[in-house]
Every structure is written in structure tokens, then in C-alpha cells.
């Protein structure tokens, strides 16, 4: 290859590298946006769960966290049984 051909090839490679860097930056921005949306949806779900807990147990704080955990552990089998029944369209008298 001649010197001019190598310079042209180098210029093309630099241009392609620049385009790829811009594309990477754009994709990273999109990735960050998607991660933020996921985090927001997870936070909304957690907030709904906390609301359900507050409505049915009261405020859970450091003072009663252990009590709440014991209550949930004690009720876990019944909760799972009711969940299965609801998922299968069976209603209990509760």
C-alpha cells in the first residue's frame, strides 16, 4: 500500500471509531434510562406492598419489625394456600 492509501485508510478507521463511540454513548444513555424506569416500577411495587402491610398490620418500624416477621412466618402457609386458590379462581369463605 502507498502512503496516501494508508492515510485514507487511517482516516476512514478514525471516522468509524468516532461513529462507534457516539453510538456507544447513545446506547449507554438508553440503558441508563431503562434502568431508571425499572427502578421506578420496582419502587412503585414496593410502595404498594408497604401500603397493604400498613393497612393490615399497621406501621412496621424497628420496634415491631421482628414481630411482623414472626407474624408473616406464621401465616406464610395460609397466605400461599389462599394465593393458590385465588389464582385458580377458587374463593374461600374469607
Beta strands, then each sheet from edge to edge (+ up, - down):
end
